[in-house]
Amino acid sequence: MQNRGKYLLVFVVLFLISLLLFSLSKVGILKLNFMSGIFAPIQKEIHNSFIQLSKLGSNSETESLKEENRMLTKKIIDQRKLTEQNKALLDQFQQVSPKSLNLLPADVIGSPGFVPGVSVPELLILNKGFSDGVREGNAVVLKNNLIGKVIKTSQGTALVYLASNNYLSFAAKVGEDKKAVGVIRGQGGGEMILDNVLLSETLKVGDVVLTNGDIDQNGKGLPPDLVVGKITSVDKNPSALFQKADVVSFVDFSKLSNLFVQIQK
Amino acid sequence: MKIKFFWPVFITAFLIEITLTSIPLVLLMLLNLFVLEKKDWIFFVAFFSGIIFDVLSLRTIGITSIFLITLLFLVSLYERKFETSNIYFILTMSFVSSAIYSEIFYRFSIMQSLLSGFLGGIIFLFFSLLINRKSSSNYAKKKYNIKAYFKKI
């Protein structure tokens, strides 16, 4: 009986303090950012050693083929870009260069929600924060592949939603002429769908999906022409308003360690 | 403290959870600690570890603490009616609490919840082996004599 009273008192006091901290944190008054800086190096070491361990069992030939595939896709996209630029020059259009985007190297120091062999990561924590220039809405890339979007930042760390996260959606385009525009919606578990594509557009299995670009006046958002993935199946129903397709990324989200954040300077 | 080497094990679990996995290792550790120790300072451990966890995983500060101390309080309520220091209670409680935890903070996964339940049981057996017999009661000596239990089997 005495124990019960003791527990109740401790519980009520701590619960109220937690509730107070929660409210202060929710309205943005309470920030304990300095702590993330202290733990970041330890988290990085643990994460890196785990990645090294997980690579031990993987087939090196498959990995090199995947890497080659990524390289070739990048080349195709670059080639298309060059062709378009040449065409524009030939047409004597003035090419207005976009604001230069800068890549900030960042290391993955955590991936909460990730159970190796059971689930696929949905979130990443990077060791760069707003003191390094990372802002909410910045794109996270690996080569020219879109990895995700920065959702929250602290002084030394940033929380990233992966492209397959079911809370993330953004505009994307497909096809050689990039006329087919739709919305990529993360489905969780490493899956994405391309939705809201007009029935009149043609989607094919194997088509590469690129970001459409949604950078706002503050420089926040995803830049255009980042590779999201490729179409693996198309669901086109004549009675539906739109068609949709399953999209899979070229990047294995469970083996990420070094990434780049596109920051605006 | 009855359990030897608790703190190194707890800190290691904390760092692993914060970095690698969504299996609620800290929750399982605290649950087992509370069931075996039955002390009010465990609420403070839950509170502070929850706060640090929220800061490091960029959650709203306080949310994990609320969850952890509420869970411990619920276990303390169960204590009045049932014997909580047994593996069946730990298996059930680990499964249920980690299912709720994953639903709130990540996404519900039956596989992960089962794994957590199983892991909770292993932690219970592990802690039972580490119980400092000098400081533990006669009941605990008898109850957690795992070596004798396996011998009997």
Interface residues (C-beta under 8 A of the other chain):
Chain A: N3 R4 K6 Y7 L8 V10 F11 L14 F15 I17 S18 L19 L20 L21 F22 S23 L24 S25 K26 L30 L32 N33 M35 S36 F39 I42 Q43 I46 H47 F50 I109 G110 S111 P112 G113 F114 V115 P116 V118 S119 E122 I125 K152 S154 T157 L159 N166 G188
Chain B: L15 I16 I18 T19 L20 T21 S22 I23 K38 D40 F43 F44 A46 F47 G50 I51 I52 D54 V55 L56 S57 L58 T60 I61 G62 I63 S65 I66 I69 T70 L72 F73 S76 R80 F105 Y106 R107 S109 M111 Q112 L115
